[in-house]
């Protein structure tokens, strides 16, 4: 290997108040989010983004009018670059880590251009979504491949589709959760709420493995904590629109904790970076709900960010992908999801 390009994928976020409506339009104009024919989806995306923009602007006022996700991802890219460079022998080549956001800049069109200018000998695509979903990983990879084909980026490319129970991810989560449990214990026996972004039920019914993978992450973390009789639950947040969504919702779990008079430790189990879902929803909206309903104590565990075990795990995933013969694979190159999840991108065992 002479030159390796690693591309980190995330959703992206508006970089200022004026970007909020076009960001929302890009989100709702994605066929993975609204599954209707293109012209109708464009009209719906325009309508929804215009209607929701004022509410979302209010949310981002809590964050200075913009999302911190790009800066968070850049810090992860820098840390991963150092990790990968440290793992190379002298003269083994050059590593550069790029960022491709799905709904705001830098998006795949821009990043493909930058990667092409770099001239890599190999490309590893690494979504910052540990759990695979058609609405996140699949959408990001589809857009990348379309842009690469349009711009003529021809280079051996492998993608890491998921890593829900990667040892580095799990150790990192356990290391952050431990102190939060210790804090909450002074207020009673805590309940750990593993909160993930929700999905409409109809998407899961079509074979999306996301909730199954959330369960794998959660159970691996519980095993790593190695603490008998932990009280815990998986829940989902960020519901929008009239569709039925998977549950239970975090609202329901907070109300149950209030009824049981137990403190809660909230873990953003599917978010590896701080953004509006953690800094506003979890830190403000749901914390306020917990306090209003009499939950004895509320602790929110930080997102992984540049936690050392997590970054080490990402570096390991990249190295494993380099040695894989598959174009798209999880850490060991084999399918993780049970056969019933037809939207898993790995067709064979």
N, C-alpha and C positions, 0 to 999 in steps of 0.2 A: 504494500500500500504506500503510495506517495502522498495523495491528498484525500482526506476523508471529510465529507460534509455531513453533519448531523442536523436535522431540521426538527425543531420543537414545535408542536402544534397546540394551540389553545383557541378559545372562542374569541378573544379580543374584547375590547371595551371602548366606549367613546372617550376621546382625548380632550373633550371640552363640551360645553353646553350645546353648541351648534352641531356637534357630531351625533347627538343622541337620536334624533329622528332618522337620519340616514343609517345609523347603526341598527336601529330597530327594523328598518325596511330590509336591510340585508339579511337579518335574522329570519324574518317572516317570509321572505322571498325564497328561502331555501326549501327545495322540494322534500328534504328530509324532515322539515318541521311542519310545513303545510302541504299535504299530499293532494293537490288538485292541479289541473292542467295549467301550464305556464301563464297564459294571458289572465286567467281568473286569479291565479296566485299573486300576480303582480298587482292587480287591483286590490285584492284583500290586504296585501302587505302595505300598500300605500294607506289604506283606510286604518288598519290597526296601528301602524307606526305613528300616524298623525294623532290618533285618539289617545295612545298611551304615552306619547312624548312628554306632556306636562307632568304626569304622575312620576315618570322615570327621572325627569329633571329634579323633582323634589327629592327623590332618593339620592341622587348624586350630589345634591347640595351638602349632604353629610360628608362627602369625600372631596370637597373643594371643587365640585363641578365636573370631575373626570374620574375615570377608572384608573386604579393603580396597577392593573393587570400587566400592562406592557413592561413597566419597570420591574415588577416582581419576576416576570418571565426572563427579562434580560439578566437579572441577578442569577437566576438559575442557569441560564446559558453560559454566563461567565464562569460560574462555579463548576459546571460540567466540563467546560473546555479545560480548566486546570486539572480536573480529575483525569480526563482522557490523555492529556499531554504528559502527566506524571506516569501514566501507564505505558507510554511508548519508549522503546529503546532509542538511544541517540541516533539521529539520522533516519529514523523509521518513517518519517513523513510529517505532514502538517494536518492538524485538525482544526476545523472551523465550525462553530455551532450557530445556526441561523434560527430565526423565529418566523413562523407563518401563522397568522391569525385568520380565523374563519370569517369574521364579520366586520372587522375594522383593521386598519393599517398597523403593521405591514401584512398584507394579505398574500395569498399564494402567488398571484401574478407578479408582485414585486419581488418576492423571495426567490421564485424560480429564476428571475433575471439575475439576481445577485449570486445565486449558486452557480448558474451557468458562467458568469464572469469569473468566478473562483476556479472553475475547471477541475472538479473533483474526479478522482478515479473510482470513487464509490460513494453512495448516498445511503444514509440510514434515516428513516422517517420515524420519529419518536413522539407520538401524541402524549400530552400531559393529562390524559384521561386514563387512569389506571384500569378502569372498568370499561369494556367495549360497549358501545351503543351505535345503532344506525344513525342516531341524531347528532353524534359528536365525532367519534373516530371515523366512521364510514364516510360521513359528509366531508370531513377535512381531507381524507385521503383521496376521495373522488375528485375534489376540486384541485388538489395538487397534481394528480395524474393528468387531468384535463389541461391544466396550464402548462405542464411539462411537455405534453404532446404539441400544444399550440406553438410553444416557443422553441421546439426542437431540442430539448434537454435530453440527450441520449447518454445514459450512464447507468451502470449496474446499480439497482436500487432495491433495498429491502425495507420493509415496514414492520414495526413491532405493534401488533394489533391490541395487546392487552397485557397487563401484569398485576392482576388483582391480589395475588398472594405472594408477590416477590418478597424475598426475605429482607431486603433493604427497606422497602416500603413499610413492611410490618414492624421491623425493629424501630424505624423512625417514628411511626405512629405510637407505638407502645412507650417510647421514651418521652414523648410529649404528654401522653395521657396520664402517666404515673403521678407527676406532681399535681395535676388537676384533681385526681381522685383523693390524694392526701389532703388537699385543701378542703374539698367538699366533705370529707369524713368528719370534720369538726362540727358539722351541722346535721349529722345523722348518716345513715347508711345510704350512699349515693346510688342513683340510677344513671347509667351511661346511655346517652341517646346518640346513636350513630346516624347522623343526618346526611342524606344524599339528595341531589337534585332529582325531582320527580319526573315521571314520564306518563303520558296518557296510557290508559289500560289497553287501548286498541293497538298501540305500537308493540307492547309486550305480548299481546295475544298473537301477533304475527310472527313471533319467534325471536324477539330481541332479547339477548341474554343479560342485559344490564342488571336487573334486580337479582338474578342468580349470582352474578359476579360480585355485587355488593355484599351478599351474604357470605361469599368466600372470603372477602377481605375482612369482614367483621369477625367471623369465627377464627380466622388466623390471628387477629389482634387479641381476641379474648384468650386464645391459647398462649400467646406470647406474654400476656400480662401475668399468667400463672398465679391467679388469685382466686381461691375457691369461693364459690357462692356470689360471684359478681351479679348484680342486677343490671340487665341491659336490654336494649331494644333497638331495632332498626326503624327509621322513619324517613319521611321525604318532605322536601320543602319546595318553594318557588313555583307553586301551581299558578297557571294563568289560563284564562278562557273557560268555556262552558263544558269541556269534555270531562269524563270521569278519569281520575288519575289514580295511580297506584298509591297504596297507603300502608300503614297508618301515616297521617300527616304529623309533622312536628307539633302543630297546634294541639292535636288530640293527645299526644304524649305529654306535653307540658301540662295540660288539664288533668291528665291521669296522675302525674307526679304531684300536682297540687292537692288532688283528692287524697292521695296516699301520704301526703306530708313528707315527701322525700326530696333531698337536694338532687340537682341534676348536673351531670357533666356532659356537655354537648361537643361532639366530635364531628368536624366536617370531613366525613370519611371518603368522599369522592372529589373533594376540592384540594388540590395541592398548592394553591396560591391564594393569597388574600384578594378579595374583590367584593363587589356589592353584596353578593349572597352571604358572605361571612361578616363583613364589616358593618353592614346595615341590617340585613335580615336577622342574623344570629346575634350580633352584638347590641342591636338597638331594639328592633321590633319584637323578637321573641324573648329577649331579656325583660323588656317591659311587660310582656304578657305574663311571664313567670312571676315577676314581682307583684303585679296586680292581682294574680290569683293565689298568692300566698305560698309559692314554692320557697322552701326554707333557704336555699342558696342556689345560685346559677353560675356555673363556670364554663367558659368556652375555651376549648383547646385550640391553640394556633394551627393554621395550615402548615404543611410541611416546609414549604419554601426551600431554603438551602440547608435544611437539616442534614447532617453528615451521613447518616445511614441511608437516607433516601437518595442523596446524590451518588453515594457509592453504588446503590442498587441500579440507578439509571446508567451509570458507567458500565456496570456489569451487563446490563441488557444490550447496550450498544456492542460490547465486545462479543457477546454470544451471537448477536445477529450477524456480525462480520463472518463468523464461522459457519453460518447456516446455509443450507442449500435451497431453502424456501424463500420465495419473494416476500411472503407475508407470514409472520409467525409470532407467537408469544415467546417467552424466554427460552424454552427448550425445544421450540420448533414443532410442537404437537398441539392438537386441539385440546382445549380445556373444557369447553361447554358440553353438556350432555346432548345426545343426538336430537332431542326434541326442540332444541333452540336452532331453528332453521336459518336465522339471520347471522349466526356465527360465520365469519368469513373463511374459516378453515373447513374444507369439505371432508378431509380424511382424518384418520386418527393421529 
